[in-house]
Every structure is written in structure tokens, then in C-alpha cells.
């Protein structure tokens, strides 16, 4: 079984500040990990994915995430927040040797203040 | 190339009615998955179809069903609607499976009154 915990349902930052969204996973096998972003009234968009290659993964819109097996974490970061980054962010985990169906976290709402 | 298209975008139905939602995946994608999104439960997996066969199923009652056609388009049906079925229903497509990430549609917002 696999699960994802996203710490903090809301994260508030100032424009230009570092963005850090936390994700911890539980998986009995080496997982695949994903970050998605959802803007209001839209579906989810894939930001980046870890599929057992490089542990530091770069995604779209300046986001990156680092897979840390020892900490079972896959935190999402961006050096400088923009107003347009305000959205809901979802971390997801899947078992590549199993059904591949990802399990999503409950989401973190990123609020960016001017 | 065209993205994942879901129709309709919004629906209002009455308790006890049934509803059919449609999803056209990205051309060439053979796997279509459906999710229910609500504020209380988050994103919950309904089912996945691949080559016209249901390959995986989530923990939803039998009132929720789906199918996939030979052109990979998919429909999901909810019968005997309940108030708790009000949600955003998202369709996601991928080439073979979701292991390299999904492309999601914009969803169908279903309101049951």
C-alpha cells in the first residue's frame, strides 16, 4: 500500500520569497513520485515527476523537487514565488511494479502575497 | 495537439436521476482514468480503462460505472444520484498507464440537488 502526506493545507509566502511545499510518502517498493498543480476551475497539470533516475528533478515554471529516500520525502521548491504561482499543489505516489495508479495527497494551497 | 476534453463542463441533476460524462483523451493515449474530487475527500480514484477494458477499479459503489470505446474515448455513468455525488469529476489520459504522469481534462462539475 502507498500513501502521501502533504504537510500544511495552506502555505503563504510573499512574492519573491522561497516556496517550499512538503510531501512525505509511504511505499513498500521504490516509488514513482509526482507533483501536480491545479488552478481554479481547471484540471491538474503535471509539474514534474521522479521515476528512479536523477534524485533532483526539474519541472516546469521554475519548480524542482528532490527525492530523499532516507527521509521518504519529495518536497517541492521554487526559489522565487510569483503571483501566478498561487494554486493548489498535489503530491502523488505510484507503485511502478503494481497497478501504476497514483495515490494523491490532500493538496496544499499556495497563497502568494504582493 | 489537442488536450483531454471533458463534456459537459457543468451539470445540475436531481437526486435519483442518472448522468453520463464524456472524456476524449489525447490522440494516441490508450489509458483513461477517472477521479472524483471533493473538498472533504480530495482526489479519489474511480476506475481506469485500457483498450476498452476496465483495468483497475477504486472503492466506489456499483452505481458508478464506465466504459471505453475503440477510439479510446471514455464515458462514466452514475445512476441513482445522491447529494454526496456532487463533485468535480476529472478524466486523465496517458499513453499506456499513469506511471509517467497523467494529462488531465478540466473536469465536469456535477451538482446534485
Interface residues (C-beta under 8 A of the other chain):
Chain A: X32 X34 X36 X41 X42 X43 X44 X45 X46 X49 X51 X90 X94 X96 X99 X100 X101 X102 X103 X104 X105 X106 X107
Chain B: X4 X6 X33 X35 X42 X43 X45 X48 X55 X56 X90 X92 X97 X98 X99 X100 X101 X102 X103 X104 X105 X106 X107
